[in-house]
Amino acid sequence: MRTRPTLLVLLFVVAPTSSATAQDTLRFTPTVGYPTFEVRDPVARIHPGTVLVSRTMHGAYYDEGGGAFPGEVGPFWIEGAEPDDMLVVEVVRVRPNHHLAAAQLYPDFGGLAADARSPMLNDPIPFRRYEWRLDPDRMTGTTTLPDSRTGEITVDLKPMLGRVAVAPAGQEAFAGLWPGSFGGNMDAPEVREGTTVYLPVFHEGAYLYFGDGHALQGEGEVNGTGLETSMDVVLRIDLVRNHPIAWPRLEDDQYIMVAGSARPLIDAFRLAHVELVKWLEAEYGFGRLDAYMLVGQLAVSTVANIVDPNYTVVAKFPKRYLPDRTGG
C-alpha cells in the first residue's frame, strides 16, 4: 500500500461524505486471512475520512521452507457506502515488516509455463523456491542464484499491494487470485505509496479487502510471483457519493489510470483504454474522439499481470495534459 492533493483533485466534484469531524485513526491487527473476495461479516467498521493502520496477514508462505498462503485482510464495512458510490483508498504507506520474501516457480503457473489453457508437450518447469533476505533499512533484497555464474544478487525494493478489492457484485465470490471490476488481485506495481485507488461499490458497506504484499514485482509478474512477504500498511479511506465507475481507477502524482482485467490480454487492454477515454470525456471535458486520439498519442500502458485467471492492463494518461476541472 505521497501526498493528499491528488485525492482532492478528484473529490471536489462531489464532496466526500464523512461522519468524522477530524482525522480518525483505526489501528487494526488482523487475525484471519480470507481466501475469497465476497460479502461476509465485516472485521471492523470504518467511517470515511479514517486512516487505517494495519498489516497484511503473515503466513507460512513467507517463512523459511514455505507453506500456505495467508489470505486477505478484511472485509471492512465502510459506513455510508452504497451501490454506485466510489470508494477511495489512498496508499499512505506499504513497507515490508519481515526479514524474508519468497519467489517461487511452478510447473503449471506463470507466464512462461504450461497450464490447462495452454498445454505443451515439453517437460514442465520444475518447482523452485527462492528465498530473499530483506533489509528494510536499506530497502534491498538479496538471494542466491544456484545455476548462475553470479552466485548472488541484491536488488532495490519497491513495495506494493497486489490486492485491493471490494466485494464483487451480486452473490459473486472470487478466489484471491482473481482480478476484476471489483479490484482484487490486479498485481499492479502502481499500487504503492502515493497512489490512490478508486473502486466501484456494489453493496452497502462496500466490504474492503487488501493483501498480497510484494517487496518487488516486475511488470507482468511473469514467473507467477513477486517477492511475496508481509507488510505494514497505512490506508486513508474515503467515499464519493453517487459517483459510479465501471472499473478500478488509480491516481498518482503523474498519471490518472484505469485497470482492466480480462482474458485474452487484448480484451484487458481494450477495457482499460475504453474506460480511460470515458473518464477523460466525462470528467475533464474532452470530446470522445478527441480523447481517443489523445490517448493514442499520450497514453502509457503497462501489463500488470499475465498469470492470473484474468490478465490486467493499466492504461495511464499524463496529468500534465489535463485541463483545470473548474473549467480551464
C-alpha positions as CSV (number, residue, x, y, z in Angstrom):
1,M,0.0,0.0,0.0
2,R,2.5,10.7,-1.3
3,T,0.5,13.5,-0.8
4,R,-3.1,14.4,-0.2
5,P,-3.5,16.9,-3.1
6,T,-4.0,14.2,-5.8
7,L,-7.0,12.9,-3.9
8,L,-8.6,16.3,-3.6
9,V,-8.4,17.0,-7.3
10,L,-10.9,14.2,-7.8
11,L,-13.1,14.9,-4.7
12,F,-14.1,18.5,-5.2
13,V,-16.6,17.4,-7.9
14,V,-18.7,15.5,-5.3
15,A,-17.7,16.2,-1.7
16,P,-17.0,13.1,0.3
17,T,-19.5,12.2,3.0
18,S,-17.9,11.7,6.4
19,S,-19.1,11.5,9.9
20,A,-15.6,12.0,11.1
21,T,-15.1,15.6,12.3
22,A,-11.3,15.2,12.3
23,Q,-8.7,12.7,11.1
24,D,-9.7,9.5,12.8
25,T,-7.3,6.5,13.0
26,L,-8.2,2.9,13.3
27,R,-5.4,0.5,14.4
28,F,-6.3,-3.0,13.4
29,T,-4.4,-6.2,13.9
30,P,-5.7,-9.0,11.6
31,T,-6.1,-12.5,13.0
32,V,-7.6,-14.3,10.0
33,G,-7.0,-14.1,6.2
34,Y,-9.8,-15.0,3.8
35,P,-9.2,-16.9,0.6
36,T,-12.1,-15.2,-1.4
37,F,-13.5,-11.7,-2.1
38,E,-17.2,-11.7,-1.2
39,V,-19.8,-10.4,1.2
40,R,-19.2,-11.8,4.7
41,D,-19.3,-10.5,8.3
42,P,-17.0,-7.4,8.5
43,V,-14.0,-7.5,10.7
44,A,-14.4,-3.8,11.6
45,R,-16.4,-0.7,10.6
46,I,-14.7,2.4,9.2
47,H,-16.0,6.0,8.8
48,P,-15.0,7.8,5.6
49,G,-12.0,10.1,6.4
50,T,-10.4,7.4,8.6
51,V,-6.7,6.3,8.4
52,L,-6.4,2.6,8.7
53,V,-3.2,1.4,10.3
54,S,-2.7,-2.3,9.8
55,R,-0.7,-5.0,8.2
56,T,-1.2,-7.8,5.7
57,M,-1.6,-11.3,7.0
58,H,1.6,-13.2,7.9
59,G,1.7,-16.9,7.0
60,A,4.0,-19.8,6.5
61,Y,4.4,-18.9,2.8
62,Y,6.7,-16.1,3.9
63,D,8.8,-18.2,6.3
64,E,11.8,-20.5,5.7
65,G,10.7,-23.6,3.8
66,G,7.3,-22.1,2.8
67,G,3.8,-23.2,3.4
68,A,0.2,-22.0,2.8
69,F,-0.6,-18.5,1.5
70,P,-2.2,-16.5,4.3
71,G,-5.2,-14.9,2.5
72,E,-6.6,-11.3,2.6
73,V,-7.3,-8.9,5.4
74,G,-10.9,-7.7,5.7
75,P,-13.6,-7.1,4.9
76,F,-14.1,-3.7,6.4
77,W,-17.5,-2.2,6.4
78,I,-17.4,1.4,5.1
79,E,-20.0,3.5,6.9
80,G,-22.4,5.1,4.5
81,A,-21.2,3.3,1.4
82,E,-24.0,2.4,-1.1
83,P,-24.0,0.9,-4.6
84,D,-22.9,3.4,-7.2
85,D,-20.7,5.3,-4.7
86,M,-16.9,5.3,-5.3
87,L,-14.6,4.0,-2.6
88,V,-11.3,6.0,-2.3
89,V,-8.3,4.1,-0.9
90,E,-5.1,6.2,-0.6
91,V,-2.0,4.1,-0.1
92,V,-0.1,6.2,2.5
93,R,2.4,3.5,3.5
94,V,3.3,0.0,2.5
95,R,6.6,-1.4,3.8
96,P,8.0,-4.9,4.5
97,N,7.9,-6.0,8.1
98,H,9.6,-9.3,7.7
99,H,13.2,-10.5,7.0
100,L,12.3,-12.8,4.2
101,A,10.4,-12.8,0.9
102,A,9.6,-15.7,-1.3
103,A,9.6,-16.0,-5.1
104,Q,8.5,-19.4,-6.5
105,L,8.5,-21.1,-9.9
106,Y,5.7,-23.6,-10.6
107,P,5.2,-26.3,-13.2
108,D,1.7,-25.2,-14.1
109,F,1.5,-21.5,-13.2
110,G,3.3,-18.5,-14.6
111,G,3.5,-16.6,-17.8
112,L,6.1,-18.9,-19.4
113,A,4.7,-22.2,-18.0
114,A,2.2,-24.7,-19.5
115,D,-1.2,-24.8,-17.8
116,A,-4.7,-26.2,-18.5
117,R,-5.4,-23.4,-21.0
118,S,-2.1,-23.8,-22.9
119,P,-0.8,-27.4,-22.6
120,M,2.6,-28.2,-24.1
121,L,4.5,-31.4,-24.9
122,N,7.8,-30.2,-23.3
123,D,8.6,-31.1,-19.7
124,P,7.1,-28.9,-17.0
125,I,9.2,-26.2,-15.4
126,P,10.5,-27.7,-12.1
127,F,9.2,-26.2,-8.9
128,R,11.8,-23.9,-7.3
129,R,11.6,-21.6,-4.3
130,Y,13.9,-18.6,-4.0
131,E,14.1,-17.1,-0.5
132,W,15.1,-13.4,-0.5
133,R,16.8,-11.8,2.6
134,L,15.3,-8.4,3.1
135,D,17.0,-5.3,4.6
136,P,14.1,-2.9,5.5
137,D,16.6,-0.2,6.4
138,R,18.4,-0.2,3.1
139,M,15.3,-1.3,1.2
140,T,17.1,-4.1,-0.5
141,G,16.6,-7.8,-1.1
142,T,19.3,-10.5,-1.7
143,T,19.0,-14.1,-2.9
144,T,21.3,-16.8,-4.3
145,L,21.3,-17.9,-7.9
146,P,22.3,-21.6,-7.8
147,D,22.7,-22.1,-11.5
148,S,24.4,-18.8,-12.4
149,R,28.0,-17.5,-12.6
150,T,26.8,-14.7,-10.4
151,G,26.0,-16.7,-7.3
152,E,24.1,-13.9,-5.5
153,I,22.2,-10.8,-6.4
154,T,21.0,-7.7,-4.5
155,V,18.1,-5.6,-5.8
156,D,16.3,-2.4,-4.7
157,L,12.8,-3.0,-3.2
158,K,9.7,-1.2,-4.5
159,P,6.9,-2.4,-2.1
160,M,3.3,-2.7,-3.4
161,L,0.0,-4.3,-2.7
162,G,-1.1,-7.0,-5.1
163,R,-4.7,-7.0,-3.9
164,V,-7.1,-4.2,-3.1
165,A,-10.8,-5.1,-3.5
166,V,-14.4,-4.6,-2.6
167,A,-17.0,-7.4,-2.6
168,P,-18.0,-8.2,-6.1
169,A,-21.5,-7.6,-7.5
170,G,-24.5,-9.7,-6.5
171,Q,-23.8,-13.0,-4.9
172,E,-20.4,-13.5,-6.6
173,A,-17.4,-14.7,-4.8
174,F,-13.9,-14.8,-6.4
175,A,-10.9,-16.6,-5.1
176,G,-7.9,-14.4,-4.1
177,L,-6.1,-15.0,-7.4
178,W,-8.8,-13.2,-9.4
179,P,-8.8,-9.6,-10.5
180,G,-12.0,-7.9,-11.9
181,S,-14.2,-4.9,-11.9
182,F,-14.1,-5.2,-8.0
183,G,-10.3,-4.7,-8.0
184,G,-8.9,-7.9,-6.4
185,N,-5.6,-9.5,-7.4
186,M,-4.6,-6.8,-10.0
187,D,-0.9,-7.3,-9.2
188,A,-0.2,-3.7,-10.4
189,P,3.1,-2.3,-9.2
190,E,1.4,1.1,-9.4
191,V,-0.5,0.3,-6.2
192,R,2.3,1.6,-4.0
193,E,2.9,4.5,-1.6
194,G,1.4,7.7,-3.0
195,T,-1.2,6.1,-5.2
196,T,-4.9,6.4,-4.7
197,V,-7.1,3.5,-5.7
198,Y,-10.8,4.2,-6.6
199,L,-13.1,1.2,-6.6
200,P,-16.8,0.8,-7.5
201,V,-19.2,0.0,-4.7
202,F,-21.6,-2.9,-5.4
203,H,-23.0,-3.4,-1.9
204,E,-24.0,-1.4,1.2
205,G,-20.8,-1.1,3.2
206,A,-18.5,-1.8,0.2
207,Y,-16.6,-4.6,2.1
208,L,-13.0,-3.5,1.6
209,Y,-10.2,-6.2,1.4
210,F,-6.4,-5.8,0.9
211,G,-3.3,-8.1,1.0
212,D,-0.7,-9.8,-1.1
213,G,2.3,-7.6,-0.3
214,H,5.2,-7.7,-2.8
215,A,8.5,-6.2,-1.8
216,L,9.2,-6.1,-5.6
217,Q,7.5,-7.2,-8.7
218,G,8.2,-6.8,-12.4
219,E,5.6,-5.8,-14.9
220,G,3.5,-8.8,-15.8
221,E,4.6,-10.8,-12.8
222,V,5.9,-13.2,-15.4
223,N,7.1,-16.1,-13.2
224,G,3.8,-16.0,-11.2
225,T,5.0,-14.4,-8.0
226,G,6.6,-11.2,-6.8
227,L,8.8,-11.1,-3.8
228,E,6.0,-12.2,-1.5
229,T,6.1,-11.0,2.1
230,S,4.1,-9.4,4.8
231,M,3.7,-5.6,5.0
232,D,2.9,-2.8,7.4
233,V,0.1,-0.8,5.7
234,V,-1.4,2.6,6.2
235,L,-4.5,3.4,4.1
236,R,-6.6,6.6,4.1
237,I,-10.3,5.7,3.4
238,D,-12.8,8.0,1.9
239,L,-16.0,7.9,-0.1
240,V,-17.6,9.8,-3.0
241,R,-21.3,9.6,-3.1
242,N,-23.3,8.9,-6.4
243,H,-20.1,8.6,-8.5
244,P,-20.4,5.2,-10.3
245,I,-17.4,3.9,-12.1
246,A,-17.2,0.6,-14.0
247,W,-13.5,-0.4,-13.3
248,P,-10.8,0.4,-10.8
249,R,-9.1,3.7,-11.3
250,L,-5.8,4.8,-9.9
251,E,-4.0,8.1,-9.5
252,D,-0.6,9.3,-8.5
253,D,1.5,12.4,-9.0
254,Q,2.0,11.8,-12.7
255,Y,-1.0,9.9,-14.1
256,I,-4.6,9.0,-13.9
257,M,-5.0,5.3,-14.6
258,V,-7.6,2.6,-15.2
259,A,-7.0,-1.1,-14.5
260,G,-8.8,-3.5,-16.9
261,S,-8.8,-7.3,-16.2
262,A,-9.9,-10.0,-18.7
263,R,-8.7,-12.8,-21.0
264,P,-7.4,-12.7,-23.7
265,L,-4.9,-9.9,-23.0
266,I,-6.2,-7.7,-25.8
267,D,-9.6,-7.5,-24.0
268,A,-7.9,-6.3,-20.8
269,F,-6.1,-3.7,-22.9
270,R,-9.3,-2.6,-24.6
271,L,-11.2,-2.4,-21.3
272,A,-8.5,-0.2,-19.7
273,H,-8.3,2.2,-22.6
274,V,-12.0,2.4,-23.2
275,E,-12.6,3.4,-19.6
276,L,-9.7,5.9,-19.7
277,V,-11.3,7.6,-22.7
278,K,-14.7,7.7,-20.9
279,W,-13.0,9.2,-17.9
280,L,-11.4,11.9,-19.9
281,E,-14.7,12.6,-21.6
282,A,-17.0,12.6,-18.5
283,E,-14.8,14.4,-16.0
284,Y,-12.3,16.5,-18.0
285,G,-14.4,17.9,-20.8
286,F,-12.7,16.2,-23.7
287,G,-14.8,15.1,-26.7
288,R,-14.8,11.4,-27.1
289,L,-13.0,11.3,-30.4
290,D,-10.5,13.9,-29.2
291,A,-9.9,11.8,-26.1
292,Y,-9.5,8.7,-28.2
293,M,-6.9,10.5,-30.4
294,L,-5.0,11.9,-27.4
295,V,-4.9,8.5,-25.7
296,G,-3.3,7.2,-28.9
297,Q,-0.5,9.8,-28.6
298,L,0.0,10.3,-24.9
299,A,-1.2,7.2,-23.0
300,V,1.3,4.8,-21.4
301,S,0.2,1.2,-20.8
302,T,1.7,-1.5,-18.5
303,V,0.8,-5.2,-18.3
304,A,0.3,-5.7,-14.6
305,N,-0.1,-9.5,-14.7
306,I,-0.2,-12.2,-17.3
307,V,-0.5,-15.1,-14.9
308,D,-3.8,-14.7,-13.0
309,P,-7.2,-16.2,-14.2
310,N,-7.8,-12.7,-15.7
311,Y,-4.9,-10.6,-17.1
312,T,-4.6,-7.0,-16.0
313,V,-3.6,-4.0,-18.1
314,V,-3.1,-0.5,-16.6
315,A,-3.8,2.4,-19.0
316,K,-2.3,5.8,-17.9
317,F,-2.8,9.4,-19.1
318,P,-0.3,12.0,-18.0
319,K,-1.9,14.6,-15.6
320,R,0.2,17.5,-17.0
321,Y,-2.1,17.4,-20.1
322,L,-5.4,17.5,-18.1
323,P,-7.3,20.8,-18.0
324,D,-8.3,22.5,-14.8
325,R,-11.5,20.8,-13.8
326,T,-13.1,24.1,-12.7
327,G,-13.4,24.9,-16.5
328,G,-9.9,26.0,-17.6
